[in-house]
Amino acid sequence: MAHEEIVDRYSRFARTAMTGQSVTGRDSASFDTSEGSFDDGCFGAAGYEDTAALPDGALRASLGCGNPVAVADLHEGDVVLDLGSGGGIDVLLSARRVGPTGKVYGLDASPDMLSLARDNAAQAGATNTEFLPGTIEHVPLPDRTVDVIISNCVINLSDDKAATLAEAFRVLRPGGRFGVSDVVTEDSVPDQDTRRRTETRIGCTAGSLTVTEYRTLLLNAGFIGITITLTADHGDGVHSAIVKAAKPPVTPGFEIRPMRAADADQVLNVYQLGLDTGHASFETTAPTWETFSSARLGYLRYVVADTRTGRVVAWVAASRVSARPVYAGVVEHSIYVHPDYGSRGLGRALLDAFVAASEDAGVWTIQSGVFPENTASLALHQAAGFRVLGTRERIGRHHGVWRDVLMIERRSPAI
């Protein structure tokens, strides 16, 4: 279904709620509640337990598939963004939790839904809310604006879910949380036609992601700590789910994000500065970007960027150890920090984020080699859970001198 059709349909829902009627599947061909989805509490206001004192209009227009506010871990003073805020029920519940020192943005593409939500907020006396017109693929907020992103059965409606999740990552502050209710599909669903009929029945008109696809898109966007918990079973492998993740935390003034091709010159510059110390690698000259990139996995590569200047000041990337299937979860990594940016905790934050992302990607062992003289790197890795396996003595010449290498690894306790 085209974006304009989705907006038009939800605008009709809003107008229905404005007339004092409850919006259910019986109001539109977009839902079929013959199997009792609404009545069983899978959708709508029935999924909430704390709706006392909320305006009737917010309850009537609730079409979610869960209660993201209940799992979003909101705190006093948080700034929250609700993607696809509809009649405003999740915005109003969030506004209660963040209190007068916090703020909640609701984003929706339907002018009628925005009008309904603003009326509901006024009735509720929620002065710490603001409703924004726009799409979830192009969020009209600056970078690093919000602490928490919530959404209730809306991301599945997007025809560009990768862009939606990338935007969510962009507007989150470092350490920010992502907690949404959505519709997902089991990874192995043999009958795709039946799956599509079920998705249409519950209003998932743009098609749901499989659990693995959702996890991969979150990982590609830069998120870590990814969990996808199936909740209501709608049949035929289609489920409601709670999806949670986080943007990596880091020292204020910096951001950890996925490495981009546009970072090439800065990444290689940091690489060369590390090589120039004489204790980073047997290499003495940084490779070309093409060589660098082809030798490493296309994912599990991140940078630390200065948010004031955009300058890349550290990077980490992974390489495959072997093409043999038995080593599918084993990688080797390299991490470099610009010498002018040491002693700020950037290396540790970057390594922690890399470890978390690796586990999200199914990696169970991370390996590397460190010169014994590189005591700072050794201490960094040991603090992050790496252990020294042994020493490979006189493994190669570096500037004409035979060098030993300490072999280190971290075995994931979670996989």
Salt bridges, closest charged atoms under 4 A:
ASP8 OD2 - ARG12 NH1 2.64
GLU35 OE2 - ARG201 NE 3.90
ASP39 OD2 - ARG26 NH2 3.84
ASP50 OD2 - ARG97 NH2 3.94
ASP73 OD2 - HIS75 NE2 3.46
ASP78 OD2 - ARG177 NH2 2.86
ASP112 OD2 - ARG15 NH1 2.82
GLU130 OE1 - LYS103 NZ 2.72
ASP143 OD2 - ARG144 NH1 3.98
ASP143 OD1 - ARG170 NH1 2.74
ASP147 OD1 - ARG173 NH1 3.11
GLU167 OE1 - ARG170 NE 2.71
GLU186 OE2 - HIS239 NE2 2.70
GLU199 OE2 - ARG195 NE 3.14
GLU199 OE1 - ARG196 NH1 2.16
GLU255 OE1 - ARG144 NH1 3.33
GLU255 OE2 - LYS247 NZ 2.46
ASP263 OD2 - ARG257 NH1 2.88
ASP306 OD1 - ARG308 NE 3.15
ASP340 OD2 - HIS338 ND1 3.89
ASP352 OD1 - ARG348 NE 2.91
GLU359 OE2 - ARG410 NH1 3.15
GLU373 OE1 - ARG403 NH2 3.18
GLU409 OE2 - ARG387 NH2 3.35
